[in-house]
Amino acid sequence: ADQLAAQGREVLYTNIGNPHQVGQKPLSYYRQVLALCDLPAEMGVDHPKVSEMFPADVVERAREYRDIIGPSGTGAYTHSQGILGFREHVAQYIHERDGYPAQASNIFLTNGASNGIA
């Protein structure tokens, strides 16, 4: 990339978490789930009109995630490896996909590869 940039060529760095820079369409499902996880329950998953505002699968997933996250919410510090319930989901997925047992205690969830390596 440095050589190309030195030649005057444009380089779009996609390792810094900006896929929209290269034209990827925003993924609304994940944004909707996250919104319902972040909102106070009475304004989100427990709102009387939540089913009118969000698809049913989004509401179901947000409720599941809120149960895993617990009462401290999404803004609170967690275990340095990540929230145990999510690590258990990852371990189960790896086991189902690869056919080998995976342990949640061996899984580290980070907010990007660079932070996971540093």
Secondary structure, 3 states (H helix, E strand, C coil): CHHHHHCCCCCCCCCCCCHHHHCCCCCHHHHHHHHHHHCCHHHCCCCCCHHHHCCHHHHHHHHHHHHHHCCCCCCCCCCCCCCHHHHHHHHHHHHHHHCCCCCHHHCCCCCCHHHHHC
